[in-house]
Amino acid sequence: METLVKTSAKKLERNACLSSDELQNMGVFPTNLQCFTYYNYVLYQKGNKRIILKPLPYNLFKVIRTYEFLPA
């Protein structure tokens, strides 16, 4: 007997809600920067991309913005 398993191809688009497990599976990890101390946002990275996420209840994150990081 064969079973077909479908995986959802979620992307890092604005307003997408992803769990922390989905982020790790996509290769997105938190940075060690604390530049958002006064705001309820976290900064994650994937290669040269930076992703600003808003933490939501139940271990979910909402994508606020993605941008390319250019070192100075």
PyMOL Python script that loads the backbone (N, CA, C, O; Angstrom):
from pymol import cmd

cmd.read_pdbstr("""\
ATOM      1  N   MET A   1       0.841  -1.174   0.000  1.00  0.00           N
ATOM      2  CA  MET A   1       0.000   0.000   0.000  1.00  0.00           C
ATOM      3  C   MET A   1       0.887   1.238   0.000  1.00  0.00           C
ATOM      4  O   MET A   1       1.836   1.325   0.780  1.00  0.00           O
ATOM      5  N   GLU A   2       0.583   2.188  -0.865  1.00  0.00           N
ATOM      6  CA  GLU A   2       1.358   3.416  -0.971  1.00  0.00           C
ATOM      7  C   GLU A   2       0.614   4.561  -0.312  1.00  0.00           C
ATOM      8  O   GLU A   2      -0.616   4.620  -0.326  1.00  0.00           O
ATOM      9  N   THR A   3       1.382   5.463   0.261  1.00  0.00           N
ATOM     10  CA  THR A   3       0.812   6.642   0.892  1.00  0.00           C
ATOM     11  C   THR A   3       1.441   7.871   0.265  1.00  0.00           C
ATOM     12  O   THR A   3       2.663   7.963   0.145  1.00  0.00           O
ATOM     13  N   LEU A   4       0.621   8.792  -0.125  1.00  0.00           N
ATOM     14  CA  LEU A   4       1.097  10.034  -0.694  1.00  0.00           C
ATOM     15  C   LEU A   4       1.135  11.080   0.406  1.00  0.00           C
ATOM     16  O   LEU A   4       0.120  11.364   1.043  1.00  0.00           O
ATOM     17  N   VAL A   5       2.310  11.651   0.625  1.00  0.00           N
ATOM     18  CA  VAL A   5       2.477  12.673   1.644  1.00  0.00           C
ATOM     19  C   VAL A   5       2.716  13.999   0.948  1.00  0.00           C
ATOM     20  O   VAL A   5       3.655  14.143   0.165  1.00  0.00           O
ATOM     21  N   LYS A   6       1.869  14.953   1.236  1.00  0.00           N
ATOM     22  CA  LYS A   6       2.031  16.275   0.655  1.00  0.00           C
ATOM     23  C   LYS A   6       2.638  17.198   1.702  1.00  0.00           C
ATOM     24  O   LYS A   6       2.235  17.200   2.865  1.00  0.00           O
ATOM     25  N   THR A   7       3.604  17.972   1.264  1.00  0.00           N
ATOM     26  CA  THR A   7       4.179  18.972   2.147  1.00  0.00           C
ATOM     27  C   THR A   7       3.794  20.341   1.620  1.00  0.00           C
ATOM     28  O   THR A   7       3.777  20.573   0.411  1.00  0.00           O
ATOM     29  N   SER A   8       3.494  21.216   2.507  1.00  0.00           N
ATOM     30  CA  SER A   8       3.123  22.558   2.086  1.00  0.00           C
ATOM     31  C   SER A   8       4.386  23.345   1.771  1.00  0.00           C
ATOM     32  O   SER A   8       5.349  23.318   2.538  1.00  0.00           O
ATOM     33  N   ALA A   9       4.380  24.029   0.669  1.00  0.00           N
ATOM     34  CA  ALA A   9       5.532  24.815   0.246  1.00  0.00           C
ATOM     35  C   ALA A   9       5.319  26.263   0.685  1.00  0.00           C
ATOM     36  O   ALA A   9       5.021  27.134  -0.131  1.00  0.00           O
ATOM     37  N   LYS A  10       5.475  26.501   1.972  1.00  0.00           N
ATOM     38  CA  LYS A  10       5.313  27.856   2.483  1.00  0.00           C
ATOM     39  C   LYS A  10       6.564  28.654   2.174  1.00  0.00           C
ATOM     40  O   LYS A  10       7.675  28.124   2.158  1.00  0.00           O
ATOM     41  N   LYS A  11       6.364  29.923   1.932  1.00  0.00           N
ATOM     42  CA  LYS A  11       7.468  30.793   1.580  1.00  0.00           C
ATOM     43  C   LYS A  11       7.573  31.915   2.598  1.00  0.00           C
ATOM     44  O   LYS A  11       6.657  32.160   3.382  1.00  0.00           O
ATOM     45  N   LEU A  12       8.696  32.577   2.566  1.00  0.00           N
ATOM     46  CA  LEU A  12       8.923  33.710   3.455  1.00  0.00           C
ATOM     47  C   LEU A  12       8.346  34.978   2.838  1.00  0.00           C
ATOM     48  O   LEU A  12       9.079  35.905   2.492  1.00  0.00           O
ATOM     49  N   GLU A  13       7.048  35.006   2.709  1.00  0.00           N
ATOM     50  CA  GLU A  13       6.371  36.170   2.157  1.00  0.00           C
ATOM     51  C   GLU A  13       5.784  36.994   3.288  1.00  0.00           C
ATOM     52  O   GLU A  13       5.565  36.489   4.389  1.00  0.00           O
ATOM     53  N   ARG A  14       5.536  38.237   3.014  1.00  0.00           N
ATOM     54  CA  ARG A  14       4.956  39.127   4.020  1.00  0.00           C
ATOM     55  C   ARG A  14       3.602  38.586   4.483  1.00  0.00           C
ATOM     56  O   ARG A  14       2.810  38.107   3.672  1.00  0.00           O
ATOM     57  N   ASN A  15       3.342  38.666   5.789  1.00  0.00           N
ATOM     58  CA  ASN A  15       2.117  38.231   6.463  1.00  0.00           C
ATOM     59  C   ASN A  15       1.951  36.719   6.525  1.00  0.00           C
ATOM     60  O   ASN A  15       0.885  36.245   6.920  1.00  0.00           O
ATOM     61  N   ALA A  16       2.958  35.950   6.151  1.00  0.00           N
ATOM     62  CA  ALA A  16       2.882  34.486   6.285  1.00  0.00           C
ATOM     63  C   ALA A  16       3.113  34.125   7.747  1.00  0.00           C
ATOM     64  O   ALA A  16       3.978  34.705   8.403  1.00  0.00           O
ATOM     65  N   CYS A  17       2.345  33.174   8.255  1.00  0.00           N
ATOM     66  CA  CYS A  17       2.506  32.692   9.627  1.00  0.00           C
ATOM     67  C   CYS A  17       3.162  31.315   9.595  1.00  0.00           C
ATOM     68  O   CYS A  17       2.656  30.388   8.963  1.00  0.00           O
ATOM     69  N   LEU A  18       4.290  31.198  10.282  1.00  0.00           N
ATOM     70  CA  LEU A  18       5.064  29.964  10.286  1.00  0.00           C
ATOM     71  C   LEU A  18       5.396  29.573  11.721  1.00  0.00           C
ATOM     72  O   LEU A  18       5.551  30.429  12.591  1.00  0.00           O
ATOM     73  N   SER A  19       5.503  28.275  11.952  1.00  0.00           N
ATOM     74  CA  SER A  19       5.915  27.806  13.271  1.00  0.00           C
ATOM     75  C   SER A  19       7.442  27.796  13.334  1.00  0.00           C
ATOM     76  O   SER A  19       8.112  27.911  12.308  1.00  0.00           O
ATOM     77  N   SER A  20       7.982  27.659  14.531  1.00  0.00           N
ATOM     78  CA  SER A  20       9.439  27.641  14.667  1.00  0.00           C
ATOM     79  C   SER A  20      10.040  26.405  14.004  1.00  0.00           C
ATOM     80  O   SER A  20      11.158  26.463  13.492  1.00  0.00           O
ATOM     81  N   ASP A  21       9.313  25.288  14.006  1.00  0.00           N
ATOM     82  CA  ASP A  21       9.794  24.083  13.320  1.00  0.00           C
ATOM     83  C   ASP A  21       9.863  24.296  11.813  1.00  0.00           C
ATOM     84  O   ASP A  21      10.820  23.868  11.167  1.00  0.00           O
ATOM     85  N   GLU A  22       8.860  24.954  11.252  1.00  0.00           N
ATOM     86  CA  GLU A  22       8.871  25.242   9.812  1.00  0.00           C
ATOM     87  C   GLU A  22      10.030  26.167   9.462  1.00  0.00           C
ATOM     88  O   GLU A  22      10.667  25.994   8.423  1.00  0.00           O
ATOM     89  N   LEU A  23      10.309  27.142  10.315  1.00  0.00           N
ATOM     90  CA  LEU A  23      11.432  28.045  10.066  1.00  0.00           C
ATOM     91  C   LEU A  23      12.753  27.289  10.085  1.00  0.00           C
ATOM     92  O   LEU A  23      13.613  27.522   9.236  1.00  0.00           O
ATOM     93  N   GLN A  24      12.920  26.393  11.040  1.00  0.00           N
ATOM     94  CA  GLN A  24      14.161  25.619  11.114  1.00  0.00           C
ATOM     95  C   GLN A  24      14.307  24.700   9.913  1.00  0.00           C
ATOM     96  O   GLN A  24      15.410  24.535   9.392  1.00  0.00           O
ATOM     97  N   ASN A  25      13.211  24.099   9.466  1.00  0.00           N
ATOM     98  CA  ASN A  25      13.267  23.227   8.288  1.00  0.00           C
ATOM     99  C   ASN A  25      13.629  23.998   7.025  1.00  0.00           C
ATOM    100  O   ASN A  25      14.208  23.434   6.097  1.00  0.00           O
ATOM    101  N   MET A  26      13.290  25.293   6.985  1.00  0.00           N
ATOM    102  CA  MET A  26      13.618  26.132   5.840  1.00  0.00           C
ATOM    103  C   MET A  26      15.031  26.686   5.933  1.00  0.00           C
ATOM    104  O   MET A  26      15.500  27.330   4.994  1.00  0.00           O
ATOM    105  N   GLY A  27      15.718  26.450   7.043  1.00  0.00           N
ATOM    106  CA  GLY A  27      17.078  26.960   7.217  1.00  0.00           C
ATOM    107  C   GLY A  27      17.118  28.379   7.738  1.00  0.00           C
ATOM    108  O   GLY A  27      18.104  29.087   7.531  1.00  0.00           O
ATOM    109  N   VAL A  28      16.058  28.811   8.414  1.00  0.00           N
ATOM    110  CA  VAL A  28      15.977  30.163   8.968  1.00  0.00           C
ATOM    111  C   VAL A  28      16.254  30.075  10.461  1.00  0.00           C
ATOM    112  O   VAL A  28      15.567  29.356  11.187  1.00  0.00           O
ATOM    113  N   PHE A  29      17.276  30.819  10.920  1.00  0.00           N
ATOM    114  CA  PHE A  29      17.682  30.762  12.314  1.00  0.00           C
ATOM    115  C   PHE A  29      17.777  32.161  12.905  1.00  0.00           C
ATOM    116  O   PHE A  29      18.008  33.123  12.171  1.00  0.00           O
ATOM    117  N   PRO A  30      17.605  32.293  14.216  1.00  0.00           N
ATOM    118  CA  PRO A  30      17.697  33.618  14.835  1.00  0.00           C
ATOM    119  C   PRO A  30      19.112  34.161  14.818  1.00  0.00           C
ATOM    120  O   PRO A  30      20.083  33.407  14.881  1.00  0.00           O
ATOM    121  N   THR A  31      19.218  35.474  14.731  1.00  0.00           N
ATOM    122  CA  THR A  31      20.516  36.130  14.844  1.00  0.00           C
ATOM    123  C   THR A  31      20.761  36.403  16.320  1.00  0.00           C
ATOM    124  O   THR A  31      19.844  36.303  17.135  1.00  0.00           O
ATOM    125  N   ASN A  32      21.971  36.741  16.656  1.00  0.00           N
ATOM    126  CA  ASN A  32      22.307  37.040  18.046  1.00  0.00           C
ATOM    127  C   ASN A  32      22.231  38.529  18.349  1.00  0.00           C
ATOM    128  O   ASN A  32      22.704  38.982  19.392  1.00  0.00           O
ATOM    129  N   LEU A  33      21.641  39.283  17.442  1.00  0.00           N
ATOM    130  CA  LEU A  33      21.529  40.726  17.642  1.00  0.00           C
ATOM    131  C   LEU A  33      20.327  41.056  18.513  1.00  0.00           C
ATOM    132  O   LEU A  33      19.286  40.406  18.423  1.00  0.00           O
ATOM    133  N   GLN A  34      20.477  42.050  19.338  1.00  0.00           N
ATOM    134  CA  GLN A  34      19.376  42.506  20.172  1.00  0.00           C
ATOM    135  C   GLN A  34      19.006  43.932  19.789  1.00  0.00           C
ATOM    136  O   GLN A  34      18.949  44.815  20.645  1.00  0.00           O
ATOM    137  N   CYS A  35      18.755  44.156  18.507  1.00  0.00           N
ATOM    138  CA  CYS A  35      18.475  45.516  18.042  1.00  0.00           C
ATOM    139  C   CYS A  35      17.001  45.888  18.180  1.00  0.00           C
ATOM    140  O   CYS A  35      16.637  47.046  17.975  1.00  0.00           O
ATOM    141  N   PHE A  36      16.164  44.939  18.517  1.00  0.00           N
ATOM    142  CA  PHE A  36      14.739  45.218  18.643  1.00  0.00           C
ATOM    143  C   PHE A  36      14.307  45.110  20.110  1.00  0.00           C
ATOM    144  O   PHE A  36      13.272  44.516  20.416  1.00  0.00           O
ATOM    145  N   THR A  37      15.098  45.682  21.006  1.00  0.00           N
ATOM    146  CA  THR A  37      14.819  45.520  22.429  1.00  0.00           C
ATOM    147  C   THR A  37      13.500  46.148  22.842  1.00  0.00           C
ATOM    148  O   THR A  37      12.826  45.620  23.727  1.00  0.00           O
ATOM    149  N   TYR A  38      13.117  47.238  22.240  1.00  0.00           N
ATOM    150  CA  TYR A  38      11.907  47.950  22.648  1.00  0.00           C
ATOM    151  C   TYR A  38      10.683  47.560  21.829  1.00  0.00           C
ATOM    152  O   TYR A  38       9.583  48.045  22.091  1.00  0.00           O
ATOM    153  N   TYR A  39      10.858  46.715  20.871  1.00  0.00           N
ATOM    154  CA  TYR A  39       9.749  46.289  20.025  1.00  0.00           C
ATOM    155  C   TYR A  39       9.534  44.792  20.171  1.00  0.00           C
ATOM    156  O   TYR A  39      10.446  44.065  20.565  1.00  0.00           O
ATOM    157  N   ASN A  40       8.351  44.339  19.860  1.00  0.00           N
ATOM    158  CA  ASN A  40       8.028  42.926  19.984  1.00  0.00           C
ATOM    159  C   ASN A  40       8.319  42.205  18.659  1.00  0.00           C
ATOM    160  O   ASN A  40       7.443  41.541  18.106  1.00  0.00           O
ATOM    161  N   TYR A  41       9.550  42.341  18.156  1.00  0.00           N
ATOM    162  CA  TYR A  41       9.958  41.696  16.917  1.00  0.00           C
ATOM    163  C   TYR A  41      11.257  40.944  17.152  1.00  0.00           C
ATOM    164  O   TYR A  41      12.016  41.277  18.063  1.00  0.00           O
ATOM    165  N   VAL A  42      11.514  39.936  16.339  1.00  0.00           N
ATOM    166  CA  VAL A  42      12.782  39.218  16.384  1.00  0.00           C
ATOM    167  C   VAL A  42      13.388  39.212  14.994  1.00  0.00           C
ATOM    168  O   VAL A  42      12.675  39.298  13.994  1.00  0.00           O
ATOM    169  N   LEU A  43      14.709  39.111  14.935  1.00  0.00           N
ATOM    170  CA  LEU A  43      15.425  39.142  13.667  1.00  0.00           C
ATOM    171  C   LEU A  43      16.011  37.760  13.396  1.00  0.00           C
ATOM    172  O   LEU A  43      16.782  37.236  14.200  1.00  0.00           O
ATOM    173  N   TYR A  44      15.641  37.178  12.267  1.00  0.00           N
ATOM    174  CA  TYR A  44      16.136  35.866  11.861  1.00  0.00           C
ATOM    175  C   TYR A  44      16.937  36.035  10.586  1.00  0.00           C
ATOM    176  O   TYR A  44      16.865  37.077   9.935  1.00  0.00           O
ATOM    177  N   GLN A  45      17.707  35.006  10.223  1.00  0.00           N
ATOM    178  CA  GLN A  45      18.532  35.091   9.018  1.00  0.00           C
ATOM    179  C   GLN A  45      18.504  33.783   8.248  1.00  0.00           C
ATOM    180  O   GLN A  45      18.334  32.703   8.815  1.00  0.00           O
ATOM    181  N   LYS A  46      18.674  33.908   6.956  1.00  0.00           N
ATOM    182  CA  LYS A  46      18.844  32.760   6.064  1.00  0.00           C
ATOM    183  C   LYS A  46      19.837  33.198   4.998  1.00  0.00           C
ATOM    184  O   LYS A  46      19.473  33.873   4.035  1.00  0.00           O
ATOM    185  N   GLY A  47      21.093  32.809   5.179  1.00  0.00           N
ATOM    186  CA  GLY A  47      22.138  33.264   4.268  1.00  0.00           C
ATOM    187  C   GLY A  47      22.322  34.767   4.395  1.00  0.00           C
ATOM    188  O   GLY A  47      22.579  35.270   5.488  1.00  0.00           O
ATOM    189  N   ASN A  48      22.193  35.488   3.290  1.00  0.00           N
ATOM    190  CA  ASN A  48      22.305  36.943   3.308  1.00  0.00           C
ATOM    191  C   ASN A  48      20.965  37.634   3.514  1.00  0.00           C
ATOM    192  O   ASN A  48      20.902  38.863   3.543  1.00  0.00           O
ATOM    193  N   LYS A  49      19.895  36.862   3.656  1.00  0.00           N
ATOM    194  CA  LYS A  49      18.577  37.446   3.884  1.00  0.00           C
ATOM    195  C   LYS A  49      18.347  37.635   5.372  1.00  0.00           C
ATOM    196  O   LYS A  49      18.755  36.804   6.183  1.00  0.00           O
ATOM    197  N   ARG A  50      17.697  38.722   5.723  1.00  0.00           N
ATOM    198  CA  ARG A  50      17.278  38.966   7.099  1.00  0.00           C
ATOM    199  C   ARG A  50      15.763  39.022   7.106  1.00  0.00           C
ATOM    200  O   ARG A  50      15.152  39.590   6.201  1.00  0.00           O
ATOM    201  N   ILE A  51      15.159  38.434   8.122  1.00  0.00           N
ATOM    202  CA  ILE A  51      13.703  38.338   8.210  1.00  0.00           C
ATOM    203  C   ILE A  51      13.274  38.900   9.556  1.00  0.00           C
ATOM    204  O   ILE A  51      13.730  38.433  10.600  1.00  0.00           O
ATOM    205  N   ILE A  52      12.405  39.892   9.538  1.00  0.00           N
ATOM    206  CA  ILE A  52      11.850  40.447  10.765  1.00  0.00           C
ATOM    207  C   ILE A  52      10.533  39.734  11.020  1.00  0.00           C
ATOM    208  O   ILE A  52       9.634  39.742  10.179  1.00  0.00           O
ATOM    209  N   LEU A  53      10.429  39.112  12.202  1.00  0.00           N
ATOM    210  CA  LEU A  53       9.257  38.317  12.563  1.00  0.00           C
ATOM    211  C   LEU A  53       8.601  38.871  13.808  1.00  0.00           C
ATOM    212  O   LEU A  53       9.265  39.411  14.693  1.00  0.00           O
ATOM    213  N   LYS A  54       7.293  38.730  13.864  1.00  0.00           N
ATOM    214  CA  LYS A  54       6.537  39.104  15.059  1.00  0.00           C
ATOM    215  C   LYS A  54       6.089  37.819  15.744  1.00  0.00           C
ATOM    216  O   LYS A  54       5.361  37.029  15.143  1.00  0.00           O
ATOM    217  N   PRO A  55       6.509  37.588  16.994  1.00  0.00           N
ATOM    218  CA  PRO A  55       6.080  36.377  17.700  1.00  0.00           C
ATOM    219  C   PRO A  55       4.579  36.404  17.976  1.00  0.00           C
ATOM    220  O   PRO A  55       4.025  37.428  18.376  1.00  0.00           O
ATOM    221  N   LEU A  56       3.937  35.270  17.758  1.00  0.00           N
ATOM    222  CA  LEU A  56       2.515  35.102  18.017  1.00  0.00           C
ATOM    223  C   LEU A  56       2.338  33.985  19.039  1.00  0.00           C
ATOM    224  O   LEU A  56       3.284  33.240  19.296  1.00  0.00           O
ATOM    225  N   PRO A  57       1.159  33.851  19.624  1.00  0.00           N
ATOM    226  CA  PRO A  57       0.935  32.734  20.551  1.00  0.00           C
ATOM    227  C   PRO A  57       1.081  31.377  19.855  1.00  0.00           C
ATOM    228  O   PRO A  57       1.024  31.286  18.629  1.00  0.00           O
ATOM    229  N   TYR A  58       1.266  30.344  20.646  1.00  0.00           N
ATOM    230  CA  TYR A  58       1.368  28.959  20.181  1.00  0.00           C
ATOM    231  C   TYR A  58       2.576  28.726  19.292  1.00  0.00           C
ATOM    232  O   TYR A  58       2.520  27.935  18.351  1.00  0.00           O
ATOM    233  N   ASN A  59       3.684  29.424  19.596  1.00  0.00           N
ATOM    234  CA  ASN A  59       4.952  29.198  18.914  1.00  0.00           C
ATOM    235  C   ASN A  59       4.882  29.482  17.409  1.00  0.00           C
ATOM    236  O   ASN A  59       5.524  28.794  16.616  1.00  0.00           O
ATOM    237  N   LEU A  60       4.115  30.479  17.025  1.00  0.00           N
ATOM    238  CA  LEU A  60       4.015  30.904  15.631  1.00  0.00           C
ATOM    239  C   LEU A  60       4.695  32.254  15.451  1.00  0.00           C
ATOM    240  O   LEU A  60       4.830  33.029  16.398  1.00  0.00           O
ATOM    241  N   PHE A  61       5.121  32.520  14.221  1.00  0.00           N
ATOM    242  CA  PHE A  61       5.762  33.782  13.893  1.00  0.00           C
ATOM    243  C   PHE A  61       5.140  34.327  12.610  1.00  0.00           C
ATOM    244  O   PHE A  61       4.878  33.578  11.668  1.00  0.00           O
ATOM    245  N   LYS A  62       4.910  35.631  12.584  1.00  0.00           N
ATOM    246  CA  LYS A  62       4.363  36.299  11.396  1.00  0.00           C
ATOM    247  C   LYS A  62       5.482  37.085  10.729  1.00  0.00           C
ATOM    248  O   LYS A  62       6.182  37.856  11.385  1.00  0.00           O
ATOM    249  N   VAL A  63       5.648  36.893   9.432  1.00  0.00           N
ATOM    250  CA  VAL A  63       6.695  37.585   8.681  1.00  0.00           C
ATOM    251  C   VAL A  63       6.271  39.037   8.475  1.00  0.00           C
ATOM    252  O   VAL A  63       5.230  39.316   7.880  1.00  0.00           O
ATOM    253  N   ILE A  64       7.087  39.945   8.972  1.00  0.00           N
ATOM    254  CA  ILE A  64       6.818  41.378   8.808  1.00  0.00           C
ATOM    255  C   ILE A  64       7.542  41.911   7.579  1.00  0.00           C
ATOM    256  O   ILE A  64       6.959  42.635   6.772  1.00  0.00           O
ATOM    257  N   ARG A  65       8.816  41.551   7.440  1.00  0.00           N
ATOM    258  CA  ARG A  65       9.601  42.080   6.327  1.00  0.00           C
ATOM    259  C   ARG A  65      10.806  41.188   6.076  1.00  0.00           C
ATOM    260  O   ARG A  65      11.376  40.635   7.016  1.00  0.00           O
ATOM    261  N   THR A  66      11.193  41.046   4.823  1.00  0.00           N
ATOM    262  CA  THR A  66      12.440  40.376   4.462  1.00  0.00           C
ATOM    263  C   THR A  66      13.280  41.342   3.637  1.00  0.00           C
ATOM    264  O   THR A  66      12.752  42.128   2.851  1.00  0.00           O
ATOM    265  N   TYR A  67      14.587  41.273   3.824  1.00  0.00           N
ATOM    266  CA  TYR A  67      15.483  42.135   3.050  1.00  0.00           C
ATOM    267  C   TYR A  67      16.849  41.479   2.930  1.00  0.00           C
ATOM    268  O   TYR A  67      17.197  40.594   3.712  1.00  0.00           O
ATOM    269  N   GLU A  68      17.618  41.925   1.942  1.00  0.00           N
ATOM    270  CA  GLU A  68      18.972  41.435   1.720  1.00  0.00           C
ATOM    271  C   GLU A  68      19.921  42.217   2.617  1.00  0.00           C
ATOM    272  O   GLU A  68      19.854  43.445   2.674  1.00  0.00           O
ATOM    273  N   PHE A  69      20.793  41.520   3.310  1.00  0.00           N
ATOM    274  CA  PHE A  69      21.775  42.140   4.188  1.00  0.00           C
ATOM    275  C   PHE A  69      23.046  42.403   3.417  1.00  0.00           C
ATOM    276  O   PHE A  69      23.615  41.488   2.822  1.00  0.00           O
ATOM    277  N   LEU A  70      23.498  43.641   3.419  1.00  0.00           N
ATOM    278  CA  LEU A  70      24.757  44.023   2.760  1.00  0.00           C
ATOM    279  C   LEU A  70      25.728  44.492   3.836  1.00  0.00           C
ATOM    280  O   LEU A  70      25.494  45.523   4.467  1.00  0.00           O
ATOM    281  N   PRO A  71      26.812  43.756   4.056  1.00  0.00           N
ATOM    282  CA  PRO A  71      27.762  44.182   5.074  1.00  0.00           C
ATOM    283  C   PRO A  71      28.435  45.500   4.706  1.00  0.00           C
ATOM    284  O   PRO A  71      28.670  45.782   3.531  1.00  0.00           O
ATOM    285  N   ALA A  72      28.737  46.291   5.709  1.00  0.00           N
ATOM    286  CA  ALA A  72      29.340  47.607   5.478  1.00  0.00           C
ATOM    287  C   ALA A  72      30.810  47.503   5.153  1.00  0.00           C
ATOM    288  O   ALA A  72      31.467  48.520   4.931  1.00  0.00           O
TER     289      ALA A  72
END
""", "prot")
cmd.dss("prot")
cmd.show_as("cartoon", "prot")
cmd.util.cbc("prot")
cmd.orient("prot")
